[in-house]
Amino acid sequence: MNNIFKNAGSYWVKYDNYEWKSDNDGVLFLTPAKDAELKLYNPMENCKEMILDALNVGMSCMNKDTDKEEIKNGILSFVESYGLPGFMTALPTTPDFITYEYVYLPKNHYIKEERLSTQEFLSYFFPFEEIDFVKEKLESSWSVTDASMGALILTLKNVPQAVLMSFQKEYAERLDWLINAFGDLAFTFFSSFLYYQDFDVLDEEQKNLYRKGMAAFGGVAPTYHIELRDTPTIIWEFNSLLLQIQMMLSLMITDTDSAIRVCRNCGKAFISRHANANYCSRECRDEFKNR
């Protein structure tokens, strides 16, 4: 049962340039720039670094003293490295919602309604330009004119249509949603880290607070299929980057051999080589001891 995600069928798209844009109501979104070029990549290749980057962005989002521009820059840097999280396919009960008459949503921090029409739901993610998409009950049609997007569709022809739609340049995600998502990731990690670090000094009420915070973490489960390779192999299918991050963070938190720590000096998450490491670098160690 070791490394159950070794053969993860993982992919995601990132653009080389993103920009902040406000809609008519003044809501700020992050979206690919008009001249941006897309790249298909495998997030699992550097998943530990991705988790650390997500946690450190989340820590700045949780800190009330962090300047708003610093938070925006941190989120932008993360998205330029890994792509947008993919709320559009992370939130619904299924990434195949295009094939249904309605989109069904479990309880979440972002959309209160439990059921929306497909057009209503899509409007959350395409606030600036309408895409060439038409839906009538269970029937739908969608077309693209961008050559690179067309090539991507051919490459990923077996993935849900909504996932492909979230890779379009017109796709955008709200800043307040991004802040919330990254903050949730950091809160989840800290709930686990501090619970065990401070277990002997926490009272029962404080312990219950950490337990409730941990219990609230989670998302739509990944799907999988089996391929007949050298031996029968489970291939996991993640339909949003956010789900990949949540799943990998969950595995790192529950792994008794996990080496993820928090630096006592700068407060950043890091991967340690030793179980008792307290600093992310020699510089942080020396700075802390010289205070």
Secondary structure, 3 states (H helix, E strand, C coil): CCCCCCCCECCEEEECCEEEEECCCCCEEEEECCCCCEEEECHHHHHHHHHHHHHHHHHHHHCCCCCHHHHHHHHHHHHHHHCCCCHHHHCCCCCCHHHCCEEECCCCCCCCCCEEEHHHHHHCCCCCCCCCEEEECCEEEECCCCHHHHHHHHHCCCCCHHHHHCCCCCCCEEHHHHHHHHHHHHHHHHHHHHHHHCHHHCCHHHHHHHHHHHHCCCCCCCEEEEEECCCEEEEEECCCHHHHHHHHHHHHHHCCCCCEEECCCCCCEEECCCCCCCCCCHHHHHHHHCC
